[in-house]
C-alpha cells in the first residue's frame, strides 16, 4: 500500500490529531446553505488562512459528496500541465484518505496530465485542505492534481473528465495577492474577486493569485456548466494573524 505522507503537519497546521480537529472545527463554525459544486479556498498556515478556508468548507458540512477533485499550484516543482500522484492514500494526522484510482486512470488518458510524484514532494497547496475535508466529508475519495503551466482550457478539459454528478466536489487551492501593504492588497483582491465572480480567467494572473492556472480552469468550467460564483469571505493576513505592512490575500468562493 503506497501512501503520500503529510509533510507540513506541525508547521502549516497542528500535528496533534486532537488539536488539529479542534482547530478545524473552530474555523468551520456553523454550516449554511446548500452545498456548492466547487470552492476556491486558500492554503496558507491555518493561523493565517484557516478562518477564510472555513467560510468555504462549512458549506459542505454534512453534504453527501464522496469524491473531491483537489487542484493546487506547484510551488516547488516547475512542470507543464497537471500532475497527479501514484499513491493509493494521502495521509494527515487525522488518518488516511483513499485516492480515486479509477478517476486518475481516466485523467491519465489526457496529454496534459501525467503521474509525477516529484511535483507533490514537499508541496503544501493540496495537503492543507485534506484535514478540512476529513472533518466535513468523512467518507470521500481524493483526486489530487498539482497544476503547473496550463491553459484554462487544459485544466477545464481535465475537470470535465471527472466532473460527474453531485457526488463529486471540486476544490481549487489558491491564495490571492502577495506582500503588498494592507490597503493595496484589499483593493487588488477585490478586483480579483470581481473577476472570479464574472468568470473572467484572463483577468486573474500570477500576480493576482498563486493558483491562477487552476482558478482559470474552474472559471472556464463554470462557464461551460452555467455555474455562478459567489464570494463567501475576502480577507488577508493583516485581518487574521499578521502585521499590515506586508500581507497575503485570502478568499473563499463558492460555485453553484
N, C-alpha and C positions, 0 to 999 in steps of 0.2 A: 504494500500500500504506500503510494507516494504522497507526501504532504508538503505543502508550501507553509513553512513555519512563520509565525509572526516575527517581524524584525524591528518594529518600532514600539512594541509594548514596553512600558516603563519610561518612555520619552515623550511620545505624542499622546499617549493615553495610559491609564494605570495598568500595571502588570498583574496586580492582585485581582482575582476574579470578583470578589465581593465589592471592592472599591470601584471596579470598572462598572459593574452592574448598577451600583448606586449612582455613579456619575451619569451614566446614560439615562437612567430613569429621571434624574433631576433635570437634564436637558430636554427630555421629551415633554414633560408637563402633561396636559390633557389633550387627547386627540379630538379633532373636529372635522366635520365634513366628510363627503365620500372620498374614497381613495383615488388619487390621480394615477394615470398610467406611468408617468415619468417624473423624476425630480432632478434638479440641479442643486447640489449641496456642496459646501466647502470641505477642505481636507487638511486644515492646519491642526496644530495641537489642540486638544479638546478645551483647554482653558481659554483659548482664543476663539475658536470657531464652533465649539460644541453647542452653544445656545442657538446659533443660526442653523446648524445642521438639524438640531432637534425640532425646529419650526417646520422643517420639511418632513422628517421621519414620523412625527406624531400623526401625520395624515394617513399613515399605513398601520397604525396601531389596531390590531385585531383584524386586519384585512386577510383575504384568503389567497393572496399570491403565493405561488410555490416555485417560481423561478425569478431570479434577479440578474439582469444583464448589467454589469458594472463596468463603466468606462472611465479611465482617468489618464492624465498626461504622463508621459515618460520624462521624469525629471533627471534621471541618471544615465539613460542609455539612448543614444540617438538611433532612430530607426525610421524607415519608410513604412507607411501603412499602419496596421494594427497587429499586436502580438498577444496571443493567449499563452497559457502555461500548461505544461504537461502533467501537473499534479492532479491527483484524484480528489484531494481535500485541501482546503485552506484553513489554517488554524489561527485562533486567537486565544487569549486566556479564558474565554467563555466556552471553548470547545472547538470542534472541527465542523466545517461546512462542506457538504459534498459538491463537487464540480459536476455540472451537467455535461457529461462527456458526449452525449448524443448531439446536443446543440453545438458543442465545439467541433465535432466532426463535420457538421453542416457548414460551419463558418470556414473551416479549412479548405472547402471547395472554392472559395473566392481567392482571386490572385492577390488581393491586398491584405489578406490575413495569413499569418504564419504562427507556428509554435516557436517561441523564443523565450526560454526560461530566464535568460540573462537580462531581458528587459524588465523583469519583475524583481530582480535581486536588489534588495535594499529600498525598493520603491514603496512609498507610504500612501500614494494617492488612492489606491484601492483599499489597502488594509484598514485604514482608519474608519471606513464605513461599515465594515463587517460586524463589529460589536453592536452598532445601532440596528442593523438588520437582524442579528440574532435575537435581540430583545423584541422587536415589533413583529417579526415573521419567524417564529420559532421552528418552522419546518419548510426550508426552501433549498433549492439548488442554485449554484452560482455559475455565472458565465463571465469570467474575468478577462478584460481586454485593456491593455495599455495602448494608448493611441500616440503615434508619432506624427510624422509629416504625412497628412492625409487630407484630401479634399472633402468638403461636406458631403458630396455625393458618394464618395467611397465609404465614409462612415455610415451614412444613411443606408446604403445598399447592404452593409453588414447587419445593421439593425433590422432591416427588412426580413432577413433570413430567420431571425429569432424573435420577431415582434409578436407573433401568435395572438392569443386571446387575452382575456382578463386575468389568466393565471400568471402572466408574465409582466413583471415590472422592469423599468429601466432607471438606472441611476447614472448621472454624469457628475463626476467629481471635478470641481474647479474652485479655486479662489479667484478673486477679481483683481483690482489694481494693486500694485506693489510699491511700497516705500515712498509714497507721497505724504505731504502733510495732511492733517485730518480733513480740512475743508476741501482741498483739492481732490482727495480721494472720494469724498461724498459726492462731489459734482461728477467726477468721471464714472463712478459706479452707478449713479443714477442714469447716466447716458447709456451705459451697458445694459442696465435693467430694462430701459425703454427699448433697446434693440432686441433684447430677448423677447419681450412681450409682443413686439411687432414681427417676430420671426424673421429677423434680418441677419443672417450669418455673416454677410460681408461687412457688417458694422461691428463685429466682435473679433478683434485681433489679438496677437500675443501680448501687447501692452495692456489690453483690457482684461484678459482672463488667461491664466496659465493653461486652462483646459479648453482653449478656444476651438481646437480641432474637433474634440468630442461635442462641444456645445454646437458647433456648426452642423454636425451630423444630426443631432437631435432636433435642431430647428428645421432642417430640411425634412426630417421625418414628420414633424408636427404639421408642416405644410401639406405633405402628402396625405396625412391621415385626418386633416381637419381639426387638429387639436388647438386649444388656446393655452397661452402661457400666463400665469399669474405670479406676481411677486409676493412671497409669503413673509420674507424678512430681508432687510438690507442694512447691514452694519459693517463696522470694521474693528480692527483690534484696539483702536482707541476707545471704543464703546464697551469692550469686554474685559481686557486684561493688560493692555499695553499703554505706553505713552502716546501722545497725539502728534509728536513731531514727525514720526515716520510710521505709517500704518499699512496694514494689508486689508483689502476689502473682502467681504464675505456676503454672499446672497443665497437665499433659498427660493427656488422657483418650482411651481407645480404645473404639469401639463395634463389637461383632461379634455 
